[in-house]
Amino acid sequence: MAKEKAKAEKKKKPFQRFKMYTVSGDKVERKNKTCPKCGTDSFLAAHKDRLSCGKCGYVEKKDKPAEKKE
């Protein structure tokens, strides 16, 4: 019989939802945009060149700043 090796499980960091909001007085404001497909329950992750939803795969490209030509 061949021995099966157990795969090492990666430890995942829990999602820190409290970092997605700011509280000012009695109002709670969202820092990131929400996904238009999934609704208000999921945020878009902010990458260098895009915004993406990890739940449904929706992607928005960020606008590149205009380069100055002299």
C-alpha positions as CSV (number, residue, x, y, z in Angstrom):
1,M,0.0,0.0,0.0
2,A,1.2,3.4,-0.9
3,K,1.2,6.0,1.8
4,E,-0.7,9.2,1.1
5,K,0.9,12.4,2.2
6,A,-1.3,14.9,3.9
7,K,-1.3,18.3,2.2
8,A,-0.1,21.1,4.3
9,E,-3.0,23.5,4.8
10,K,-2.2,27.2,4.4
11,K,-3.4,29.4,7.2
12,K,-5.6,32.2,5.9
13,K,-5.8,35.5,7.5
14,P,-9.4,36.3,8.5
15,F,-11.1,39.1,6.5
16,Q,-10.9,42.4,8.6
17,R,-14.2,43.9,7.7
18,F,-13.8,46.7,10.3
19,K,-11.1,48.3,8.1
20,M,-13.6,48.8,5.3
21,Y,-15.6,51.4,7.2
22,T,-15.0,54.8,8.8
23,V,-17.2,56.2,11.6
24,S,-17.8,59.9,11.8
25,G,-20.3,60.9,14.4
26,D,-23.5,58.9,13.8
27,K,-22.7,58.1,10.2
28,V,-20.8,55.0,8.9
29,E,-19.1,55.5,5.5
30,R,-17.7,52.8,3.2
31,K,-14.1,53.2,2.1
32,N,-14.2,51.0,-1.0
33,K,-16.8,50.7,-3.7
34,T,-19.4,47.9,-3.6
35,C,-19.9,45.4,-6.4
36,P,-22.7,46.3,-8.8
37,K,-23.5,42.7,-9.4
38,C,-23.4,41.3,-5.9
39,G,-24.9,44.3,-4.1
40,T,-24.0,45.9,-0.8
41,D,-22.7,42.7,0.8
42,S,-19.4,42.6,-1.0
43,F,-16.6,45.2,-1.6
44,L,-14.4,45.7,-4.6
45,A,-10.7,45.0,-3.8
46,A,-8.4,47.9,-4.8
47,H,-5.4,46.8,-6.8
48,K,-2.8,49.0,-8.5
49,D,-4.6,49.0,-11.9
50,R,-8.1,47.7,-11.3
51,L,-11.0,47.1,-8.8
52,S,-12.1,43.5,-8.6
53,C,-14.8,41.5,-6.8
54,G,-13.6,38.2,-5.3
55,K,-17.1,36.8,-5.1
56,C,-18.3,37.0,-8.7
57,G,-15.2,38.1,-10.6
58,Y,-16.4,41.6,-11.7
59,V,-13.5,43.9,-12.7
60,E,-13.3,47.6,-13.3
61,K,-10.1,49.1,-14.7
62,K,-8.8,52.3,-13.1
63,D,-8.1,55.3,-15.3
64,K,-4.4,55.9,-16.0
65,P,-3.2,59.5,-15.3
66,A,-2.4,61.4,-18.4
67,E,1.3,61.7,-19.2
68,K,2.7,65.1,-20.0
69,K,4.6,65.5,-23.2
70,E,7.0,68.4,-23.5
